[in-house]
Amino acid sequence: MTLRVAAPAVLTRSRRKSVPTGERVTGGVSQAVLIVCAVVVILPFLWTVMSSFKTTSQVLNSPFSLPDRLHFENYVSAWTKAGIGSFFVNTLFVVGGALVITMVLGSMCAYVLARFRFFGNRFIYLLMIAGLTFPIFLAIVPLFFILKGIGLLGTLPGLAITYAAFALPFTVFFMVPFFRSLPESVTEAAAIDGAGQWRTFFSVMVPMATPAISTLAILNFVGLWNQFLLPVALNPDLRKYVLTQGMAAFAGTAGYSIDFGALFAAVVITVIPVLIVYLVFQRALSGGVVIGSDK
């Protein structure tokens, strides 16, 4: 009985001794760097959350102390008086619409480029990749006149379409290798069963590509939610501001009479949706990245 209990401990010690010193040093340094990065990210967020429950005088006089009580009225003030509530709804509409357009059109375009051979296939794919290198600020003036010409300047649908256009190249670039890696036997079996191209795509290919689509949806959501330059240049109507515009207007127009408690509450309201998406879909995100790397 004694030998059976001691054997695993001996094996564990031998395995630890067999690990090279260089690997242990590298692992320790990596963990230390990750801990420092986590502290750098987490501490400012916790300080912002703590400050969102303080009054302006408490924020200015004792910025690092705990609030005397939880001032939930800061969130009410940010949601109503500062207009964060309407900006939040506008952002949901724009980002949600852009996300649907991007994922539907991007996955369909990637499927065609990956599974069909036709003249100009390679050129279209390279053109999509070139879109990743095109700076947004260089397209502001042409986009302004294009949206003005079609009557969508300063509208939420126009902003959603613009968001989708800039997210489309990354989606296609990510999805094309994934669709190429899927076995041809699957589409051949679907064709034998009498499925057309539309049914094959939506009933066979999309379910198989769910991990990659989920990962892309999360990444696109975060990028679109934090977009600032496009709405500032193409959405001048205050009633149709998105959250990033609303936050800039809230911080810039209040002057010296700014309500810091409400401002920090507005920041927390802006960050919470992205945080929730990451926490809820963390497993899908990591799984999609692993499957994409395996492919």
C-alpha positions as CSV (number, residue, x, y, z in Angstrom):
1,M,0.0,0.0,0.0
2,T,2.8,2.4,0.8
3,L,4.5,1.8,-2.5
4,R,1.4,2.5,-4.4
5,V,0.9,5.8,-2.7
6,A,4.5,7.0,-3.0
7,A,4.9,6.0,-6.7
8,P,2.9,9.0,-8.1
9,A,4.9,11.5,-6.0
10,V,8.2,10.0,-7.2
11,L,7.0,10.3,-10.8
12,T,5.9,13.9,-10.3
13,R,9.2,14.9,-8.8
14,S,11.1,13.2,-11.6
15,R,9.0,15.0,-14.2
16,R,9.6,18.3,-12.5
17,K,13.4,17.6,-12.5
18,S,13.2,16.6,-16.2
19,V,11.9,20.1,-17.2
20,P,14.8,22.1,-18.7
21,T,15.9,25.2,-16.7
22,G,15.4,27.4,-19.8
23,E,11.7,26.4,-20.1
24,R,11.1,27.1,-16.4
25,V,12.7,30.5,-16.7
26,T,10.7,31.3,-19.8
27,G,7.5,30.1,-18.2
28,G,8.1,32.2,-15.1
29,V,8.9,35.3,-17.1
30,S,5.8,34.8,-19.2
31,Q,3.6,34.5,-16.2
32,A,5.1,37.6,-14.6
33,V,4.5,39.6,-17.8
34,L,0.9,38.3,-18.0
35,I,0.3,39.3,-14.3
36,V,1.7,42.8,-14.9
37,C,-0.5,43.2,-18.0
38,A,-3.6,42.0,-16.1
39,V,-2.9,44.4,-13.3
40,V,-2.4,47.3,-15.8
41,V,-5.8,46.5,-17.4
42,I,-7.9,45.5,-14.3
43,L,-6.8,48.3,-11.9
44,P,-8.0,51.2,-14.1
45,F,-11.3,49.5,-14.7
46,L,-11.9,48.8,-11.0
47,W,-10.9,52.5,-10.3
48,T,-13.4,53.6,-12.9
49,V,-16.2,51.4,-11.4
50,M,-15.4,52.7,-7.9
51,S,-15.4,56.3,-9.1
52,S,-18.8,55.9,-10.8
53,F,-20.3,55.5,-7.3
54,K,-18.8,58.7,-6.0
55,T,-19.8,62.4,-6.1
56,T,-17.7,64.9,-8.0
57,S,-16.2,66.3,-4.8
58,Q,-15.2,62.8,-3.7
59,V,-13.6,62.1,-7.1
60,L,-11.6,65.3,-7.0
61,N,-10.7,65.3,-3.3
62,S,-10.1,61.6,-2.6
63,P,-9.7,59.8,-6.0
64,F,-8.4,56.6,-4.5
65,S,-10.6,56.2,-1.5
66,L,-13.8,54.1,-1.4
67,P,-17.1,56.0,-1.8
68,D,-19.0,56.9,1.4
69,R,-22.0,55.1,-0.1
70,L,-23.1,53.8,-3.5
71,H,-24.4,56.8,-5.5
72,F,-26.6,55.0,-8.0
73,E,-28.0,58.3,-9.0
74,N,-24.9,58.8,-11.1
75,Y,-26.1,56.0,-13.4
76,V,-29.6,57.5,-13.5
77,S,-28.1,60.9,-14.4
78,A,-25.8,59.5,-17.1
79,W,-28.7,57.5,-18.6
80,T,-31.2,60.3,-18.7
81,K,-29.7,63.8,-18.4
82,A,-26.5,63.0,-20.4
83,G,-28.5,61.1,-23.0
84,I,-26.5,57.9,-22.7
85,G,-29.7,55.9,-22.9
86,S,-30.6,57.1,-26.4
87,F,-27.0,56.9,-27.5
88,F,-27.0,53.3,-26.2
89,V,-30.1,52.4,-28.2
90,N,-28.6,54.0,-31.3
91,T,-25.4,52.1,-30.9
92,L,-27.3,48.8,-30.6
93,F,-29.1,49.5,-33.8
94,V,-26.1,50.5,-35.8
95,V,-23.7,47.8,-34.5
96,G,-26.4,45.1,-34.6
97,G,-27.4,46.0,-38.2
98,A,-23.7,46.2,-39.3
99,L,-23.0,42.9,-37.6
100,V,-25.8,41.1,-39.4
101,I,-24.8,42.6,-42.8
102,T,-21.2,41.8,-42.3
103,M,-21.6,38.2,-41.1
104,V,-24.2,37.3,-43.8
105,L,-22.4,38.9,-46.8
106,G,-18.9,38.2,-45.5
107,S,-19.6,34.4,-45.0
108,M,-21.3,34.2,-48.4
109,C,-18.5,36.0,-50.2
110,A,-15.9,33.9,-48.4
111,Y,-17.7,30.7,-49.4
112,V,-17.8,31.6,-53.0
113,L,-14.2,32.7,-53.2
114,A,-13.1,29.5,-51.3
115,R,-15.2,26.8,-53.1
116,F,-15.7,28.1,-56.6
117,R,-13.1,28.7,-59.4
118,F,-13.9,31.5,-61.8
119,F,-12.2,34.3,-63.7
120,G,-11.2,37.1,-61.3
121,N,-11.4,34.9,-58.1
122,R,-7.9,35.7,-57.0
123,F,-8.2,39.4,-57.9
124,I,-11.3,39.8,-55.8
125,Y,-9.7,38.0,-52.9
126,L,-6.6,40.2,-53.1
127,L,-8.8,43.3,-53.4
128,M,-10.6,42.2,-50.1
129,I,-7.2,41.8,-48.4
130,A,-6.1,45.2,-49.7
131,G,-9.1,46.7,-47.9
132,L,-7.5,45.7,-44.6
133,T,-4.6,48.1,-45.3
134,F,-6.7,51.1,-46.3
135,P,-6.8,53.7,-43.6
136,I,-10.2,54.8,-42.5
137,F,-9.4,58.5,-42.4
138,L,-8.5,58.5,-46.1
139,A,-12.0,57.4,-46.9
140,I,-13.9,59.9,-44.8
141,V,-14.3,62.6,-47.6
142,P,-15.4,60.2,-50.3
143,L,-17.8,58.4,-47.9
144,F,-19.2,61.8,-46.9
145,F,-20.2,62.7,-50.4
146,I,-21.4,59.2,-51.3
147,L,-23.7,59.0,-48.3
148,K,-24.9,62.6,-49.0
149,G,-25.6,61.7,-52.6
150,I,-27.8,58.7,-51.7
151,G,-29.5,60.5,-48.8
152,L,-28.0,58.4,-46.0
153,L,-25.7,61.0,-44.5
154,G,-26.4,61.5,-40.8
155,T,-28.7,58.5,-40.6
156,L,-28.3,55.3,-38.5
157,P,-28.8,53.0,-41.5
158,G,-26.1,54.9,-43.5
159,L,-23.7,54.5,-40.5
160,A,-24.5,50.8,-40.2
161,I,-23.8,50.2,-43.9
162,T,-20.5,52.1,-43.5
163,Y,-19.5,50.0,-40.5
164,A,-20.3,46.8,-42.4
165,A,-18.2,47.9,-45.4
166,F,-15.1,48.4,-43.2
167,A,-15.6,45.1,-41.3
168,L,-16.2,43.0,-44.5
169,P,-12.6,42.6,-45.6
170,F,-11.5,41.1,-42.3
171,T,-14.4,38.8,-42.2
172,V,-13.7,37.5,-45.7
173,F,-10.0,37.2,-45.0
174,F,-10.7,35.1,-41.9
175,M,-13.4,32.9,-43.4
176,V,-11.9,32.0,-46.8
177,P,-9.2,29.7,-45.4
178,F,-11.8,28.1,-43.1
179,F,-14.1,27.2,-46.0
180,R,-11.2,26.0,-48.1
181,S,-10.3,23.5,-45.4
182,L,-13.7,21.9,-45.3
183,P,-13.8,18.5,-47.1
184,E,-15.2,18.4,-50.6
185,S,-17.0,15.1,-49.7
186,V,-19.5,17.1,-47.7
187,T,-20.7,19.3,-50.6
188,E,-20.7,16.2,-52.9
189,A,-22.9,14.3,-50.4
190,A,-25.3,17.3,-50.2
191,A,-25.4,17.5,-54.0
192,I,-26.2,13.8,-54.2
193,D,-29.1,14.3,-51.8
194,G,-30.5,17.0,-54.1
195,A,-29.4,20.1,-52.2
196,G,-28.7,23.2,-54.3
197,Q,-26.0,25.7,-53.6
198,W,-28.2,27.9,-51.3
199,R,-29.3,24.9,-49.2
200,T,-25.8,23.5,-49.1
201,F,-24.4,26.8,-47.8
202,F,-27.1,27.5,-45.2
203,S,-27.8,23.9,-44.1
204,V,-24.3,22.3,-44.3
205,M,-21.5,24.9,-44.5
206,V,-22.8,27.5,-42.0
207,P,-23.3,24.9,-39.2
208,M,-19.8,23.5,-39.8
209,A,-18.4,27.1,-39.7
210,T,-20.2,28.1,-36.6
211,P,-17.0,28.3,-34.4
212,A,-15.4,30.6,-36.9
213,I,-18.5,32.7,-37.4
214,S,-18.9,33.0,-33.6
215,T,-15.4,34.2,-33.2
216,L,-15.7,36.7,-36.0
217,A,-19.0,38.0,-34.7
218,I,-17.4,38.7,-31.3
219,L,-14.3,40.4,-32.8
220,N,-16.4,42.5,-35.1
221,F,-18.8,43.5,-32.3
222,V,-15.9,44.8,-30.2
223,G,-14.4,46.7,-33.1
224,L,-17.7,48.2,-34.2
225,W,-18.8,49.1,-30.7
226,N,-15.6,51.1,-30.1
227,Q,-15.7,52.9,-33.5
228,F,-15.2,56.6,-33.2
229,L,-13.9,58.3,-36.3
230,L,-16.7,57.2,-38.7
231,P,-19.6,58.4,-36.6
232,V,-17.9,61.7,-35.8
233,A,-17.4,62.4,-39.5
234,L,-20.6,60.9,-40.9
235,N,-23.2,61.4,-38.1
236,P,-23.5,65.0,-37.1
237,D,-27.1,64.8,-35.8
238,L,-27.0,64.9,-32.0
239,R,-30.2,62.9,-31.7
240,K,-28.5,60.0,-33.6
241,Y,-25.2,60.0,-31.8
242,V,-23.7,56.6,-30.9
243,L,-22.0,56.0,-27.5
244,T,-18.5,57.0,-28.5
245,Q,-19.9,60.3,-29.8
246,G,-22.1,60.8,-26.8
247,M,-19.2,60.2,-24.4
248,A,-17.0,62.8,-26.3
249,A,-19.8,65.3,-26.3
250,F,-20.6,64.7,-22.6
251,A,-17.0,65.2,-21.6
252,G,-16.3,68.1,-23.9
253,T,-19.3,70.3,-23.5
254,A,-19.6,70.3,-19.7
255,G,-16.6,72.5,-19.2
256,Y,-15.6,73.0,-15.5
257,S,-19.0,72.0,-14.2
258,I,-18.7,68.4,-15.4
259,D,-20.3,65.7,-13.2
260,F,-17.4,63.3,-12.8
261,G,-19.6,60.7,-11.1
262,A,-22.0,60.6,-14.0
263,L,-19.1,60.6,-16.5
264,F,-17.5,57.6,-14.9
265,A,-21.0,55.9,-14.8
266,A,-21.3,56.6,-18.5
267,V,-17.9,55.0,-19.1
268,V,-19.0,51.9,-17.2
269,I,-22.2,51.7,-19.2
270,T,-20.2,51.9,-22.4
271,V,-17.8,49.2,-21.4
272,I,-20.2,46.7,-19.8
273,P,-21.7,45.3,-23.1
274,V,-18.3,44.4,-24.4
275,L,-17.3,42.9,-21.1
276,I,-20.5,40.8,-21.0
277,V,-19.9,39.6,-24.6
278,Y,-16.4,38.4,-23.7
279,L,-17.5,36.7,-20.6
280,V,-20.5,34.9,-22.1
281,F,-18.8,33.9,-25.3
282,Q,-15.3,33.4,-24.0
283,R,-15.5,29.6,-24.7
284,A,-16.8,30.1,-28.2
285,L,-14.0,32.7,-28.9
286,S,-11.2,30.4,-27.7
287,G,-12.7,27.4,-29.4
288,G,-13.0,29.2,-32.7
289,V,-9.4,30.4,-32.6
290,V,-8.2,26.9,-31.8
291,I,-10.2,25.3,-34.6
292,G,-9.0,28.1,-37.0
293,S,-5.4,27.4,-36.1
294,D,-5.9,23.6,-36.5
295,K,-7.4,24.2,-40.0
